[in-house]
Amino acid sequence: MIRKPILVISLFCCFWSCKKSAEESTTNNEFPVTEVSSKDVVADVYFVADIQSVRNVEIRARVNGYLKSILVDEGAAVKEGQTLFRIDEEEYQARLNSATADLKSAEAAMKTAQVELERVKLLVQKNVIANTELELAQAKIDQAKAQIDQAKANEVAAKVKLNNTGIRSPFDGVINRIPSKLGSLIQEGDLLTTISDISAMNVYFRVSETDYLKFVKSRADAFERLTKTDVELVLADGSVYPGKGRIEAIESEFEEGTGSLALRARFVNTDNLLRHGSSGRIKIKRSFPGALLVPQKSVMEIQDKDYVFTVDANNMVVMQSFVPLQRFQDYYIVRQGLEKGQRIIYEGVENLREGMIVRPLAISVDEAYKSLKQ
């Protein structure tokens, strides 16, 4: 008979304790809350870059033959006009000798024809032979002249062929890989190597049509200013190249597939640090008037999407996604998804869940900014 009242009292105490704990957990859910702020900022914008030497050309054979000499090594610096390779020239020397002999023979035939012409003229003057003989002698002169011209052309062609057995550097540069080995049979047009002029580098990067239009519409001389803008180059290891470059050219067409426009900046490569075909990122200062800012510590990333917890009028937290444009210091610049003045949980988002009621501890935008800077 005594157990029943004791059981009721125990259940009541348990219920009262649970209710009290729930109330305490609700009333103690105090989180710092700030607002999505708006501010004029100047941030670094990055673009994927393709680094190319100002001149990078293929060195190809212009004649057939065996590779007789390789006079440079891969990676060697060479001067304009320096001989890089030699192809066996014996055959081409023989062709030149033959062409020279043909020219001498044609010149001798010309002299014979001239002597014959003078003899025929004399006989015609004495009416010994008819004028047709004079015309025939003159025709032989013309034929001899044509043979001389042909022989000279053949000699020049033979000299060119012989000269092309020596392959020379077209400019100062650095030799790249040499695929052929000494003694290889080379065909006309075969690739011997490539050479790069790395005294300066062209760095190509692409901007979206939206970014391009925003810039050129910002002021009347924006296009002219764009082609004179100084930029920085961030290398593959994250370091910044010590020298600044300048945008020199803009393509005339947007790429159909991506809707982007290519720009070219030039960097002086005084220390030869940059190499043809390397990669990096172009860094440009860009103004964002009235940019919406969200502290990075307020953001939670789930499956490649970014979320914040907003606080409604009833102090209930709601998970809301947004699209960041880029980072700026300790903030995200918002592209879309949030509005100025929205209340968001400043920190501690890992302890929140959808639908929780919180006690907001207001933190002003200035306080949040100072906190992030510390």
C-alpha positions as CSV (number, residue, x, y, z in Angstrom):
1,M,0.0,0.0,0.0
2,I,2.9,2.4,0.6
3,R,4.7,1.7,-2.7
4,K,2.1,3.4,-4.9
5,P,2.4,6.9,-3.5
6,I,6.2,6.6,-3.6
7,L,6.1,5.6,-7.3
8,V,3.8,8.6,-8.1
9,I,6.1,11.0,-6.2
10,S,9.2,9.6,-8.1
11,L,7.5,10.0,-11.5
12,F,6.5,13.5,-10.6
13,C,10.0,14.4,-9.6
14,C,11.5,12.9,-12.7
15,F,9.0,14.8,-14.9
16,W,9.7,18.0,-13.1
17,S,13.5,17.5,-13.4
18,C,13.2,16.8,-17.2
19,K,11.0,19.8,-17.7
20,K,13.4,22.0,-15.8
21,S,16.4,20.7,-17.8
22,A,14.6,21.4,-21.1
23,E,13.8,24.9,-20.0
24,E,17.3,25.5,-18.9
25,S,18.7,24.2,-22.2
26,T,16.4,26.6,-24.0
27,T,17.1,29.6,-21.9
28,N,20.9,28.9,-21.9
29,N,21.2,28.7,-25.7
30,E,23.0,32.0,-25.9
31,F,24.9,32.6,-29.2
32,P,26.6,35.7,-30.6
33,V,24.7,37.1,-33.5
34,T,25.8,39.7,-36.1
35,E,24.4,41.1,-39.3
36,V,25.3,40.6,-43.0
37,S,27.2,43.9,-43.6
38,S,27.8,46.0,-46.6
39,K,31.2,47.7,-47.3
40,D,33.2,49.0,-50.1
41,V,36.3,46.8,-50.4
42,V,39.3,46.3,-52.7
43,A,40.2,42.7,-52.9
44,D,42.7,40.5,-54.8
45,V,41.1,38.6,-57.6
46,Y,42.9,35.5,-59.0
47,F,42.9,34.1,-62.5
48,V,44.4,30.8,-63.7
49,A,47.4,31.7,-65.9
50,D,49.3,30.0,-68.7
51,I,53.0,31.1,-68.9
52,Q,54.6,31.2,-72.3
53,S,57.9,32.6,-73.6
54,V,57.7,35.5,-75.9
55,R,59.1,33.3,-78.6
56,N,59.0,29.5,-78.7
57,V,59.7,27.9,-82.0
58,E,60.4,24.5,-83.4
59,I,63.7,23.8,-85.0
60,R,63.2,21.4,-87.9
61,A,65.5,19.9,-90.5
62,R,65.3,21.5,-94.0
63,V,67.2,18.7,-95.8
64,N,67.5,14.9,-95.6
65,G,70.6,13.2,-94.3
66,Y,72.3,11.7,-91.3
67,L,72.7,13.8,-88.2
68,K,76.4,14.3,-88.2
69,S,76.9,16.6,-85.2
70,I,74.9,17.8,-82.2
71,L,76.7,20.9,-81.0
72,V,74.5,21.9,-78.0
73,D,73.0,20.2,-75.0
74,E,69.4,20.2,-73.7
75,G,68.8,23.3,-71.5
76,A,71.8,25.2,-72.9
77,A,71.7,28.9,-73.6
78,V,72.5,29.8,-77.2
79,K,73.1,32.9,-79.2
80,E,71.4,34.0,-82.4
81,G,73.2,32.4,-85.4
82,Q,75.0,29.8,-83.4
83,T,75.2,26.4,-85.1
84,L,73.1,23.8,-83.2
85,F,73.2,20.7,-85.5
86,R,75.0,19.5,-88.6
87,I,73.6,17.1,-91.2
88,D,76.1,15.2,-93.4
89,E,76.9,17.6,-96.2
90,E,78.8,15.4,-98.6
91,E,75.9,14.8,-101.0
92,Y,75.0,18.5,-101.0
93,Q,78.6,19.6,-101.6
94,A,78.7,17.3,-104.6
95,R,75.4,18.8,-105.9
96,L,76.9,22.3,-105.5
97,N,80.0,21.2,-107.4
98,S,77.9,19.8,-110.2
99,A,75.8,23.0,-110.4
100,T,78.9,25.2,-110.5
101,A,80.3,23.0,-113.3
102,D,77.0,23.4,-115.2
103,L,77.2,27.2,-114.8
104,K,80.7,27.3,-116.2
105,S,79.6,25.1,-119.1
106,A,76.7,27.4,-119.8
107,E,79.0,30.5,-119.7
108,A,81.4,28.8,-122.1
109,A,78.5,28.0,-124.5
110,M,77.6,31.7,-124.3
111,K,81.0,32.8,-125.4
112,T,80.9,30.3,-128.3
113,A,77.5,31.7,-129.3
114,Q,78.8,35.2,-129.2
115,V,81.8,34.4,-131.4
116,E,79.4,32.7,-133.8
117,L,77.1,35.7,-133.8
118,E,80.0,38.1,-134.7
119,R,81.1,35.8,-137.6
120,V,77.6,35.6,-139.0
121,K,77.1,39.3,-138.8
122,L,80.3,39.8,-140.9
123,L,79.1,37.3,-143.5
124,V,75.7,38.9,-143.7
125,Q,77.2,42.3,-144.3
126,K,79.2,40.8,-147.2
127,N,76.0,39.2,-148.5
128,V,77.7,35.8,-148.2
129,I,74.8,34.3,-146.2
130,A,71.2,35.2,-145.8
131,N,69.7,37.2,-142.8
132,T,68.0,34.1,-141.5
133,E,71.5,32.8,-140.4
134,L,71.8,36.0,-138.3
135,E,68.5,35.3,-136.7
136,L,69.5,31.8,-135.9
137,A,72.8,33.0,-134.3
138,Q,70.8,35.5,-132.2
139,A,68.5,32.7,-131.0
140,K,71.5,30.7,-129.9
141,I,72.6,33.7,-127.8
142,D,69.2,33.8,-126.2
143,Q,69.3,30.1,-125.5
144,A,72.8,30.4,-124.0
145,K,71.5,33.2,-121.7
146,A,68.6,31.1,-120.5
147,Q,71.0,28.2,-119.8
148,I,73.2,30.5,-117.7
149,D,70.2,31.7,-115.7
150,Q,69.1,28.2,-115.2
151,A,72.6,27.1,-114.1
152,K,72.8,30.1,-111.7
153,A,69.5,29.2,-110.1
154,N,70.6,25.6,-109.7
155,E,73.8,26.7,-108.1
156,V,71.9,29.0,-105.7
157,A,69.6,26.2,-104.8
158,A,72.5,23.9,-104.2
159,K,74.2,26.5,-102.0
160,V,71.0,26.8,-100.0
161,K,70.7,23.1,-99.5
162,L,74.4,22.9,-98.4
163,N,73.9,25.8,-96.1
164,N,70.8,24.1,-94.6
165,T,73.0,21.2,-93.5
166,G,74.0,23.5,-90.6
167,I,71.0,24.3,-88.4
168,R,71.5,27.6,-86.6
169,S,69.6,29.4,-83.8
170,P,67.1,32.0,-85.0
171,F,67.5,34.1,-81.8
172,D,69.0,34.1,-78.3
173,G,67.3,31.4,-76.2
174,V,67.4,28.2,-74.4
175,I,67.4,24.8,-76.0
176,N,64.7,22.3,-75.0
177,R,64.6,18.5,-75.5
178,I,66.6,16.9,-78.4
179,P,64.7,13.8,-79.5
180,S,67.1,12.7,-82.2
181,K,70.5,11.1,-81.5
182,L,73.8,11.4,-83.3
183,G,73.8,9.4,-86.5
184,S,70.0,9.3,-86.9
185,L,68.6,9.5,-90.4
186,I,66.8,12.8,-90.6
187,Q,64.0,13.6,-93.0
188,E,63.2,17.1,-94.2
189,G,60.7,18.6,-91.7
190,D,61.8,16.4,-88.8
191,L,61.7,18.1,-85.4
192,L,65.3,18.5,-84.0
193,T,64.4,20.6,-80.9
194,T,62.5,23.7,-79.8
195,I,64.1,26.9,-78.6
196,S,62.6,29.4,-76.2
197,D,63.3,33.1,-75.7
198,I,62.8,33.5,-72.0
199,S,64.0,37.0,-71.6
200,A,60.4,38.0,-71.2
201,M,57.2,35.9,-70.7
202,N,53.7,36.2,-72.0
203,V,51.2,35.3,-69.3
204,Y,47.7,34.5,-70.6
205,F,44.6,34.4,-68.4
206,R,40.9,34.5,-68.9
207,V,38.1,36.7,-67.4
208,S,34.4,36.1,-67.5
209,E,32.2,38.2,-69.7
210,T,30.5,39.6,-66.6
211,D,33.8,40.7,-65.0
212,Y,35.0,42.2,-68.3
213,L,31.8,44.2,-68.8
214,K,31.7,45.5,-65.2
215,F,35.2,46.8,-65.6
216,V,34.9,48.5,-69.0
217,K,31.6,50.1,-68.0
218,S,33.0,51.5,-64.8
219,R,34.5,54.6,-66.5
220,A,35.0,56.1,-69.9
221,D,38.7,55.2,-70.2
222,A,38.4,51.8,-68.6
223,F,39.5,49.9,-71.7
224,E,42.6,51.9,-72.1
225,R,43.4,51.6,-68.4
226,L,42.9,47.8,-68.6
227,T,45.6,47.5,-71.2
228,K,48.0,49.4,-68.9
229,T,47.1,47.7,-65.6
230,D,50.0,46.3,-63.5
231,V,49.4,42.7,-62.3
232,E,51.2,40.2,-60.1
233,L,52.0,36.6,-60.8
234,V,51.5,33.9,-58.1
235,L,53.7,30.9,-58.9
236,A,52.7,27.2,-58.5
237,D,54.3,27.1,-55.0
238,G,52.2,30.0,-53.8
239,S,55.0,32.5,-53.8
240,V,54.6,35.9,-55.6
241,Y,57.0,36.5,-58.5
242,P,59.2,39.5,-57.6
243,G,58.5,41.6,-60.7
244,K,55.2,43.0,-61.8
245,G,53.7,42.6,-65.2
246,R,51.5,44.7,-67.4
247,I,48.5,43.8,-69.4
248,E,49.3,44.4,-73.1
249,A,46.6,42.8,-75.2
250,I,43.0,41.7,-75.1
251,E,41.5,39.2,-77.5
252,S,38.7,40.4,-79.8
253,E,36.4,37.4,-79.3
254,F,34.9,35.6,-76.3
255,E,35.5,31.8,-76.2
256,E,32.2,30.1,-77.3
257,G,32.3,27.3,-74.8
258,T,33.2,29.2,-71.6
259,G,32.1,32.8,-72.4
260,S,35.5,34.1,-71.3
261,L,37.9,36.5,-72.8
262,A,41.7,36.0,-72.9
263,L,44.1,38.7,-71.8
264,R,47.9,38.8,-72.1
265,A,50.3,40.3,-69.6
266,R,54.1,40.5,-70.1
267,F,56.7,39.9,-67.4
268,V,60.4,40.6,-67.7
269,N,62.2,37.4,-66.8
270,T,65.5,38.9,-65.6
271,D,66.4,36.0,-63.3
272,N,65.2,33.3,-65.7
273,L,62.9,31.9,-63.0
274,L,59.9,31.6,-65.3
275,R,59.9,28.9,-67.9
276,H,57.8,28.2,-71.0
277,G,54.7,26.1,-70.2
278,S,54.7,26.7,-66.4
279,S,51.5,27.6,-64.6
280,G,50.4,30.2,-62.0
281,R,47.8,32.7,-61.1
282,I,47.4,36.3,-62.1
283,K,46.5,38.6,-59.1
284,I,44.7,41.8,-59.8
285,K,43.3,44.4,-57.4
286,R,39.5,44.8,-57.9
287,S,37.0,47.2,-56.3
288,F,33.7,45.8,-54.9
289,P,31.5,48.7,-54.0
290,G,28.8,47.8,-51.5
291,A,30.0,44.2,-51.1
292,L,28.0,42.0,-48.8
293,L,30.3,40.4,-46.2
294,V,29.9,37.3,-44.1
295,P,32.5,36.3,-41.5
296,Q,34.2,33.0,-42.4
297,K,33.7,31.6,-38.9
298,S,30.0,32.0,-39.4
299,V,30.0,29.7,-42.4
300,M,29.6,25.9,-42.5
301,E,30.5,23.9,-45.6
302,I,28.4,20.8,-46.4
303,Q,29.0,18.8,-49.6
304,D,30.7,21.7,-51.4
305,K,27.9,24.2,-50.4
306,D,28.2,27.0,-48.0
307,Y,25.6,27.7,-45.2
308,V,25.0,30.1,-42.4
309,F,22.4,30.0,-39.6
310,T,20.1,32.9,-39.8
311,V,18.0,34.1,-36.9
312,D,14.4,35.0,-37.5
313,A,12.1,37.3,-35.5
314,N,11.3,34.5,-33.1
315,N,15.0,33.8,-32.5
316,M,14.7,30.5,-34.3
317,V,17.8,29.5,-36.3
318,V,17.3,28.5,-39.9
319,M,20.1,27.0,-42.1
320,Q,20.4,29.0,-45.3
321,S,22.7,28.4,-48.2
322,F,24.5,31.2,-50.1
323,V,27.0,31.5,-53.0
324,P,30.3,33.2,-52.1
325,L,32.1,35.2,-54.7
326,Q,35.5,35.0,-53.1
327,R,37.3,35.5,-49.9
328,F,38.4,38.9,-48.5
329,Q,40.6,38.8,-45.4
330,D,38.5,36.9,-42.8
331,Y,35.2,37.3,-44.7
332,Y,33.4,35.9,-47.7
333,I,32.1,38.3,-50.3
334,V,28.5,37.1,-51.1
335,R,27.5,36.6,-54.7
336,Q,23.9,35.6,-53.9
337,G,21.7,34.0,-51.3
338,L,21.9,36.6,-48.5
339,E,20.7,40.2,-48.0
340,K,22.2,43.1,-46.1
341,G,21.0,43.3,-42.4
342,Q,20.1,39.6,-42.1
343,R,20.9,38.3,-38.6
344,I,23.3,35.3,-38.6
345,I,25.0,33.3,-35.9
346,Y,28.5,34.7,-35.6
347,E,30.3,31.7,-34.2
348,G,29.6,28.3,-32.6
349,V,27.7,27.0,-35.7
350,E,28.8,23.5,-35.0
351,N,26.6,23.4,-31.9
352,L,23.4,24.5,-33.8
353,R,20.7,22.6,-35.4
354,E,17.7,23.6,-37.6
355,G,14.8,25.0,-35.6
356,M,16.6,25.7,-32.3
357,I,15.5,28.7,-30.3
358,V,18.5,30.8,-29.2
359,R,19.2,33.8,-27.0
360,P,21.0,36.2,-29.4
361,L,24.0,38.0,-28.0
362,A,24.2,41.0,-30.4
363,I,27.6,41.8,-31.8
364,S,27.9,44.9,-34.0
365,V,29.5,44.7,-37.4
366,D,32.4,46.8,-36.1
367,E,32.9,44.5,-33.1
368,A,32.9,41.5,-35.4
369,Y,35.4,43.1,-37.7
370,K,37.7,44.0,-34.8
371,S,37.4,40.4,-33.4
372,L,38.4,38.9,-36.7
373,K,41.4,41.3,-37.0
374,Q,42.8,40.3,-33.6
